[in-house]
């Protein structure tokens, strides 16, 4: 959620900060603000509810009032306090000398707020954030850290409970920013005579590709000359991990498309191909980032997959592949439910945690619970150095570049691909597949990007169908076997983008209740299995289609090329190339993404920034 940026250097800070906020809009927000230090002992702050454009309009009227080379900015997703101007960040203390921006939740803010109010401090917002800036101000004014900006900030950080990223500036210390993180993201950007901090690297990729990860309960002090990382007690001997961002600004821009999501849908063949690169060498699956030996993979007797949203649907597909290839039992859990039901875990359990951002709060807590129970954790993530992979025993990165659209597309296909790599690695280590079988499966995976390209080449047919259904109130999705998670994902995309009621069902459950929803004219999208690979399921799903058509439903059928048996029962047919059963979701998902995007556009919605949604959910 919230986007945070801080800058110290030689450039106009306001321009750097606002540009960074614009690139982080995809994270989701409902207000925005900036704070700029003028170097002469004052901080200029402007903040506005609503879109970033509202803030920019106010800044345009301010003229030169926001001149300076040190500053910070924030896009807020409301937690404590409504999304209003007064609750927008940054917040200042009563002297106007200290400012803060914050992502996360301060869980003990109530007693801290009471402490401040008892001391006569008048708070001006409803947020949990504001207590931190007053506490830093009071620590700076008196006591053992009087006059010590960094020491005052560290003193306050040690008192805080919860998950947070905090960034402080002080008017008496222009050219210095103090920032810290606990369980929410923060990364340092290292430039020449300038430094950056941000929620993610898209904020500063225009200026530098050199970055540094911050670990749990670490603070960083940045100046134009460099950075110092400490723990919350000021201990300077803290290990850091510099890394180079392997994509450039062009990857974070629209590239001529109306929306990022449309660009990202088209980038899926490359995302799948890049996720596979380097993972088959010497006739073996190679997981470079794994850190789990083959012996450990052989000793697992159970697999859990934990994830949220689209990642959960990718996890459902992992179950089919891993169980089929390894005969290991696999359970797929919503990360938000996982630790609360007390799952049975031990040293023989592998937990696969899937998160595009690596920040998802529920998934992170599931990882921590699994580690407490001595299970081993393998993360699948698209963000280098994010918290979930840092806290896992192993990580397999998807290589899709930044995904800006809130509704996942290319990251979802890359997650499916990564799940299959994990399944093949387990099968290889456990000997449940011979080397030639593993090589053959990998070869089939390598062929998938070309087949995805063929699906994209027929996108206009899908768009034309979508426009015919753009103003429906409800769409149902049916699938069986691997088509069932695809149906769930298709329904989720339509909910996210077009704000329509959409539900996905396992088609075999149709007569156990959902068929009551079928009425005259209702659109039903059906994901057909292959008539060759799953002939029995194919015939059963044909029967389901007949049942819903008999009750007046209009059918949109996704079927593989050459499946002539389905044509008489499809009011609208979308054909995809023939592929092995387990890999078909890499193809059948794509038309559903295009369908949802086209319906949303026809209804006049912003498909990159759906209402009420954030790209990464960093608080529970």
N, C-alpha and C positions, 0 to 999 in steps of 0.2 A: 504494500500500500504506500503511504506517504512517500513523496520524493524529496530528498534533501540534497543540497549542494552547498559547498563552501569554497571560497577562492581567496588566495593571497598571492599577489604578484605585481606585475607592471601594467597589466591591461586595465581598461575600464571595467570594474567589477560588475557593475549593473548589467552591462551587455553580456558578460560571461554567464552570470547567474540566470538571467531571464532566458537566454538561449538554452541553458541546461534544463531549466524547468520545462521548457517547451518539449525537449526531447524525452523528458520523463513523464509527460502527460499520460502516456499509456498505462502507467501504474495505477491510475484511478485517483480522483480527488474531488473535493467539493469547495475548496477555497485555496488561495495562494497568497504568498507574501514574500517580501525581501527586506533585508537590513543591510545598509551600506555604511561603512566607517569612513569619515571624511579626513581622518588623520589629524584633526585639530581638536579632538576631545568630544566629538558627538557622533551619535548614530542616527541615521535617517531610516525610518521604518514606514512601509506602506503594505497594506494587506486588504484583500477583498474576497468576499464570498463569491462562489460561482467560478466560471471559467477563467483561465489565465488572461484572456482578452480583457476582462474587467480590470484586472490589476494593471495591465499594460496601458489601458486608457488613462488611469489615474497617474501612472508614472510619466506619461507623455505630457501631462499638464504641469508636473512638478519641475520640469526643466533641469537646471543644474544642481538642484538640491540633493541629488543622489550621486554626486561625483566622489570617486574614491577608488582605491585599488584593493580593498579588502571588503568582502561581503559574503552574505549567505542568503539562501532562498529555500522555500518550502512549498510543497503542495500537500494539502491536508485531506485526510479521510476521517470524517468526524467519528470519534468514539465518546469522549467526555465532552458534552456540550454540543449544541446544535451548530450546523455549518453557517455561521454568521460572521460578519466583519470582526466583532469583538473576540470571537473565539479562534479566528484565523491566526496562524503563526507568521512572523516571529512575535514573541512576547518580550516585554521589557520590564525591568524592575522600576521601583518608584523614582529612582534618580535619573532614569533614562540612560544610564551608563552601560548596563549589561543587557544582552539580548540572547534569546535561545530559540532554537527550532528542535522539534522532537518527533520521532516516530515510535509508536508502541504505547504501552500503558504503564503508568507508575502506580503499582498496586497499593502502596501505602500512602497515597497522596492525602487521604482523609486526615490521619493524625498530623501529617506535615502541614496541611492547610490550617488545621486547628492551632497548631503551634505558632504559625505566622500570625493568624488573626488575634491570638492571645497577646502577641507582642505588638499589636497595633498596626500590622501591615494590612492595607486594604487591597484585596485582589480584584482585578477588573475583568476577569473572564470566568467561564464555567469549566475550564479545562483542568486536567491533572497536571499538564505541562507547566503552568505558570508558577507552581510552588518552587520548581527547580531554580528559576532565575532569581527569585527573591532570596532563596537560601544561599546561592552563590554570592549575591550582593552583600548579604549580612556577614558571610564568612570573610569577604574581602575587606569589609569596613572595620572589623574588630576581631580579636581573638588571635590564635597562633598563626593563622594564614593571612593576617591583615596586610594588604598591599601586594599579595602574591596571587595573581590571577590563576595560574595553573594549580597551585596548591589549594585554592578555594574551591575550584571545580572538582578536584579529586576528593576533597573532604565531603562534598555533597554527594558525589557518585557512590561513595561507600555507604551512604545512608539509604539509598534507593532500593526498592524491591520491584520486581516486574521484569518486563522485556522492553528494551528501549535503545534507541539511538538518540544521542543528545549532542548538539553543537552549540558552543558558547562563544560570544565575542564580547570584548570589553573596550569601551571608548578610550580608556587610558592606555590601552595596549594595542594600538593599530598595527597591523602586520602580523598579528598572532590569532590563531583560532585553536580552540581546544574542543575535541570531539571524543566520543566514547560510544561503545556498543555492548549490549548484552542481548543476545538472541535475535536481534534484528540487524539488517544489513548495513554495512559501511565499508567503503573501500577508498584507498588513498591513490590519487593520481599524481605522478611525479613528472614535472615539467622542468624546463630550463629557466631558472630564475622565477619560477611560479609553482604553486602547489594547489592541489584540488582535494576535496573530500566529497563523497557523494554516495547515495543509496545504491547506484549501480554505474557501471563504466560508461553507459551511453551519455551521461552528463558531460564527460570531459573528453570523449574520444576524438572530438574535433581538434584538440590541442595536444594530446599525448596518448600513446598506447602503452606506456609503462605504468604499472600499477602495483599496489601492495595490499595483500589481504590483512585484515584485522581479525584477531581471534576473539574468543569469548572473554568478556570482562577486561578488555583492553581499551586504553585511551591513547590518543595521538595529539601531539602539538605540531601544527604546521606553521611555517613562515615561508617567505619567498625563497629562502636559501635551503630549505629541507624539512625534514620531519623527525620527530622522536616518538617512539612508541613505548608506553609504560603499562603496568597494571594499575589498578585503581589505588594502589598504595604508593605509586610513584616509583616502583622498581623498574629501572631502565633496562635490565638484562632480560628483554622479552624477545623471543624468536619471532621473526616475521618471514613472510614468503612473497618476495617480489615475483611478478609474472608479466608477460607481454600479451596484450590483447591481440587475438589472432584474426580480427576483422577490423574493417575501417569504417569511416563515417558513412560511406555509401551504403553499407549494409544496414544502417539505422535510418536511412531516408527512403522515401517512397519510390524513387526511381521512375517517375512518370505515371505511376498508378494513382487513382483517386483515393485509395485507402491502402494502409499498410497491409491489411488482411488479404487483399487481392494479390498484392505482391508476394506475400508469404505463402499463399496457396500455390502460386506458380513456382516458388522456390523449393517445393517439396521433393522433386526428384534429386536436386542437389543435396538437400538435407539428409535424405536417406543414404545417398551414395557416400557423402562425407562421414556419416556415422559409421559406415562399414570400413572406411579406409584404415589400413594398418592392423586390422583385426583377424587376418588370416595369413600366416607365414609358416613356411616349413611344413605345410600340410596340417597345421593345427590352428584352432581358434586361439587368438592371443588377446587378452584383456590387459592392456598396458598399465592402466591405472588400478589394477585389481588389488594387489597386496593380500590375496588369499591363495594359498598354495593348493595344488591339485589334491593333496592328501586331505586338506580341510574340506574341499568340495565333496570328496568321497564320503566323508563322515557325517554329512548332514542327512537327517532322516525326515525333515519336514521343511517346507518353505512357506513363509508368509509374505504377501505383497501388501504394502500399505501405501495409500495415496488418496488424493482428493480430486473431485471434478473429472476433467478429461483424463488426467493421469490415472485415476481409478479405473476408467474404462480401458486404458492401455494395460493396466494390471490384470483385468479380467481376461484379456487376450493372452497375457503371459501364462496364465493358468493352463490354458489349452495346450500351449506349446511345451511348457516344462513337464507337465504330467505325461504328455504323449511321448516325449523324447526320453524322459528319465525314470518314469514310474514313481517319482516322488510325489507325495500328497502336497497340494498347494492350496492355501487359503488366501482369499483376497479380502482385505478389510478396508473400510473407510477409516482413514487415519484418525478422524475425529472421534471414532468409537473404540478404537483399538485398545488403548490403555485402560479405558474405563470398564471393560468387561473382564479384565484379569485373564488375558490369554495365556495358554500354557506354552512357555518358552524355556529353552535351556541351551547348553553349549552346542547341541546338535541341531539347532534351528538356524536357518538362514532367513533373514528378513531383508527383502528387497524394497527399498524406499524410493518412490518415484516422485520427482518434483521438478518442473521446468525451471523454476527460479532458484531452487535450493533454499528458499526462505520460508516456505509454507509452514505456519506455526503448528498446525495439527500434526503434520508429518514429522516435523522436528521433534515434537514431544513424543511421538510414537517411536522414533529412533532412540531417544533417550531412555524410554521405558524398556525397549528391547535390550539396550546395552546394560541396563541395571539387572536384567534377568539373565545376563551372560550370553545372550544370542549374538551371532555375528551379523553385521549389517553391510549390505552393498547398496550404494546409492546410484540412482540413474538421474542425471541432472544435466541441464543445459548451460549452467552458469559456473564458470571457473572460480573455484575458491569460495563458493557459498557455504553457509553454515552447515547444511545437511551433509554434503560430502566431507566437510572438515571433521565432523563428529562420527563419521561412518568408518568401518574397517576397510572399505574398498569403495571405489567409485568408477562408474563407466559414464563418460561424458557423451551426450549427444552433440553433434557438431552442426548445428543449424544456424549459428549466428544469432543476433538478437531477434526475439519475437516481440514486436511492438503491439500488434493487435491483441486486445484483451482476451478474446476467444481463441483458444489454442488451435492451430492448424499444423504448421510444419513441425512444431515441437511434438505434437501428438504422434505423427507418423514416425518421427525419429525415436520416440520412446518405444513404440511397438518394435521397431528394428532392434533397438538396444536390448529389449526383453528377449528377443529371439537369440541374440548373441549370448546372453546369459544362459538361456536354456541349452544352447549348443555346447557352451563351455562346461556346464554341469554334465551333459551327456558324454562328452569327451572324457572328462576326468573320471566318471563313474563306469565307463566302458559299456554304457547302454546303447551306444552307436559306434559302429566301426569307423575308422578314419576316413574311408572312402564315402561313407554315408554322411559324415560331417562335412566333408568337402563338397559333396553334391548339394546339401542343404545350403551351404554358404553360396555356392554358385547360383542357386535359385534366388537367394536374397539379392545377389549382385545384379540380377536381371530386372529386379523390381523397379528401379528408377526409370528405365526405358518404358516400362508398362504404365507407370504413373504419368509419364509424358503423353502417352496415347490417350489416357483418360482426360487429361487437360485439353488435348486437341479437340475434344468433343464437348467442351464446356458450354458452347452456345446453345446446344440442344437442352442442356439442363437449365440454363438461364431462361430459355423460352418457356419451359414447363413451369418453372418457379413463378414467373410473372402471372401465369394463369391462376395461381393459388395464393397470390400475395395478400388477399384480403379475407382469407378464411380465418375463422376463430380458433380452430383446433386441427391438428394434424397428428395422426397416430403412426407409429413405426413398428414394424414386425421383423423379427429375425430368428434364426435358429443356429445353434452351435456358435461359431465365431461371428455369425451375423447378428447375434443378440447384442453383444457389446457395441457393435457398429450401430444398431438401432438406438441404443441408449445414447450414444454419442451424437447421432443425428438429431435426436429430440433435444438434447442439451444445447446444441448449436442454435436451433430454432428458438428456444426459450431465451438464450443469451442475446441474440442479435435482433430478433423480430418481435420479442415480447409476446409470443403466441403460446397458448396452451399446447404443449406437445408432450407425448409420452411414448416411451419405448417398451415393448413387451417381448418376452419369449413367446413365439407364436404357438407353442404347444400349450401355453396357459390361456389361450384365447377363450376357450369354452368354459374356463374356470372363473369367469367373471367379466373380463374386458370386452367380450363380444356384446355386452349390454350397451356399450358406448356407440356401437355402429348404428348409423342412421343414414337416411337418404342423402347422398352427396358428400359424405364425409371423406376427406382425402386420407388415404392410408399408403404409406411408403413401405414397400416390402423388399428386404434384402435377401435375394435368393441364393441358396448354396449351389455348388456345381452339380449338374445332373450326373457327372462322372464320379467325382470324388465323394459325394454324399448323396447317392441316388435315393436312399430311403427318405432322408430328410427333405430332399427336393420334392418327392411326390407328396409328402405330408404337407409341405408348405403350399404346394399347388392346391391341395384340398382346403387349406385355410383361406386362400385367395377366393376360391369358389364360394366359401361360406360368407365372406364379407361382401362379395359382389352381390350375392343373392339378397342381401339386406340393404343394397343401394350404395355401398361405398364406391368411391372412385380410386383406382389403384395406380400407383406410380411404382414400377417394378425395376429394381436394379438386378440385372442378370448378366451372366457371362455371354460373350459372343457365341453365336451358334446354338443357343438354347431356344430352339423353335417351339418347344412344348409350352413355353410360358407366354408366347405372343398373344394367343387368343384371350388371355386373362389379364392382360396389361392395358389399361386405358392409356397409359404413357409408359414407354419403355426406355430405360437408360442402360446401354450395354457397356460392359467393361471387358478387358482382355482376359483370356483364360489364364489362370494361375493356380499353383498348389493351394489346397484348402486353407492351410494355416496362414498363408500370405495374402489371401484374398482381401482381408480388411485394409491392407495398404492401398488397395484400389477402390473398394466399395465406399470407403469413408469420404473420398475426395468429392464425388458428386453431391453428397449431403452437405459438405462445407459450402460448395458453390450455390446450392439450392438455398441454404439459410442466408448467405450473404446477399443473394439477389432479391429474396423476399424482403429483407431488411431495407435494402436500397429502394425498392419499389414503395415501401411504406414510409420512406423519408427519414430513416434513422441513421445515426452515426455508427457504422459497423465497427470502427476501431475502438470506440469508447462507449460501450453499452451503459445504460443508466444503472446506477447502484452497484456496479461491479468494479473491482480492482484487479490488476494483473496478478499481483501476488498478495496473498492473505497472510499478513505477518503478525496478526493477533488472533487469539482464539475467540 
